[in-house]
Amino acid sequence: MFKMEPWMWWLIAGAAAGLVLLIVIAVLERRRARNRGPVLRHAVPDDGAQSGAQRAAAGAPLDPARPPTRGRPRRRA
């Protein structure tokens, strides 16, 4: 009959404990995200303002009165 070495039992127990720890962390983070979701959605005002890149990605035409920028936009002082 096969007898397992003591270090192998420790390895299996450690791997099981790590898996349980990861599952507990995932459940707690999911719960925290679900509870904070409405608070975060309420904190960020959604006035429908989008950047030009977001509108272009959505297929909407860009503002013709505003010339396209090349490269990185300038920082405003």
GROMACS elastic network, one bead per residue, 0.5 to 0.9 nm:
[ bonds ]
;  ai    aj funct       b0    kb
    4     7     6  0.83606   500
    4     8     6  0.65401   500
    4     9     6  0.72653   500
    5     8     6  0.54008   500
    5     9     6  0.68857   500
    6     9     6  0.52428   500
    6    10     6  0.64946   500
    6    11     6  0.87543   500
    7    10     6  0.50170   500
    7    11     6  0.61382   500
    7    12     6  0.86816   500
    8    12     6  0.61866   500
    8    13     6  0.85031   500
    9    12     6  0.51708   500
    9    13     6  0.60627   500
    9    14     6  0.84731   500
   10    13     6  0.50418   500
   10    14     6  0.59403   500
   10    15     6  0.84968   500
   11    14     6  0.51119   500
   11    15     6  0.61415   500
   11    16     6  0.85609   500
   12    15     6  0.51704   500
   12    16     6  0.61339   500
   12    17     6  0.85639   500
   13    16     6  0.50784   500
   13    17     6  0.60609   500
   13    18     6  0.85588   500
   14    17     6  0.50398   500
   14    18     6  0.61040   500
   14    19     6  0.85785   500
   15    18     6  0.50805   500
   15    19     6  0.61947   500
   15    20     6  0.86531   500
   16    19     6  0.50883   500
   16    20     6  0.61883   500
   16    21     6  0.85745   500
   17    20     6  0.50920   500
   17    21     6  0.61092   500
   17    22     6  0.86522   500
   18    21     6  0.50231   500
   18    22     6  0.62003   500
   18    23     6  0.86606   500
   19    22     6  0.51355   500
   19    23     6  0.62458   500
   19    24     6  0.86607   500
   20    23     6  0.51415   500
   20    24     6  0.61849   500
   20    25     6  0.86520   500
   21    24     6  0.51473   500
   21    25     6  0.61885   500
   21    26     6  0.86102   500
   22    25     6  0.51502   500
   22    26     6  0.61254   500
   22    27     6  0.86323   500
   23    26     6  0.50945   500
   23    27     6  0.61706   500
   23    28     6  0.86265   500
   24    27     6  0.51793   500
   24    28     6  0.61666   500
   24    29     6  0.85831   500
   25    28     6  0.51524   500
   25    29     6  0.60452   500
   25    30     6  0.84754   500
   26    29     6  0.51975   500
   26    30     6  0.60405   500
   26    31     6  0.85250   500
   27    30     6  0.51762   500
   27    31     6  0.61579   500
   27    32     6  0.86247   500
   28    31     6  0.50940   500
   28    32     6  0.61193   500
   28    33     6  0.86139   500
   29    33     6  0.60683   500
   29    34     6  0.85048   500
   30    33     6  0.51440   500
   30    34     6  0.61405   500
   30    35     6  0.86304   500
   31    34     6  0.51207   500
   31    35     6  0.62103   500
   31    36     6  0.86223   500
   32    35     6  0.51500   500
   32    36     6  0.60700   500
   32    37     6  0.84282   500
   33    36     6  0.51114   500
   33    37     6  0.57941   500
   34    37     6  0.53161   500
   34    38     6  0.78791   500
   35    38     6  0.70153   500
   35    39     6  0.77920   500
   36    39     6  0.52119   500
   36    40     6  0.60955   500
   36    41     6  0.85664   500
   37    40     6  0.52604   500
   37    41     6  0.61053   500
   37    42     6  0.85529   500
   38    41     6  0.50477   500
   38    42     6  0.60419   500
   38    43     6  0.85258   500
   39    42     6  0.51794   500
   39    43     6  0.61481   500
   39    44     6  0.89002   500
   40    44     6  0.64145   500
   41    44     6  0.55742   500
   41    45     6  0.77616   500
   41    46     6  0.86332   500
   42    45     6  0.68273   500
   42    46     6  0.88039   500
   45    48     6  0.87946   500
   46    49     6  0.72803   500
   47    50     6  0.88144   500
   50    53     6  0.80636   500
   50    54     6  0.60121   500
   50    55     6  0.64476   500
   51    54     6  0.52267   500
   51    55     6  0.63682   500
   51    56     6  0.86369   500
   52    55     6  0.50999   500
   52    56     6  0.60296   500
   52    57     6  0.84749   500
   52    61     6  0.88079   500
   52    62     6  0.62567   500
   52    63     6  0.78837   500
   53    56     6  0.50458   500
   53    57     6  0.60290   500
   53    58     6  0.85231   500
   53    62     6  0.85838   500
   54    57     6  0.50768   500
   54    58     6  0.61838   500
   54    59     6  0.87084   500
   54    60     6  0.87195   500
   55    58     6  0.50137   500
   55    59     6  0.62964   500
   55    60     6  0.51339   500
   55    61     6  0.70385   500
   55    62     6  0.69229   500
   56    59     6  0.50426   500
   56    60     6  0.54015   500
   56    61     6  0.63183   500
   56    62     6  0.64587   500
   57    60     6  0.75062   500
   58    61     6  0.89871   500
   61    64     6  0.82013   500
   62    65     6  0.88255   500
   62    66     6  0.81432   500
   62    68     6  0.87964   500
   63    66     6  0.56297   500
   63    67     6  0.81188   500
   64    67     6  0.69519   500
   64    68     6  0.88310   500
   66    69     6  0.89201   500
   69    72     6  0.76662   500
   69    73     6  0.66866   500
   70    73     6  0.74100   500
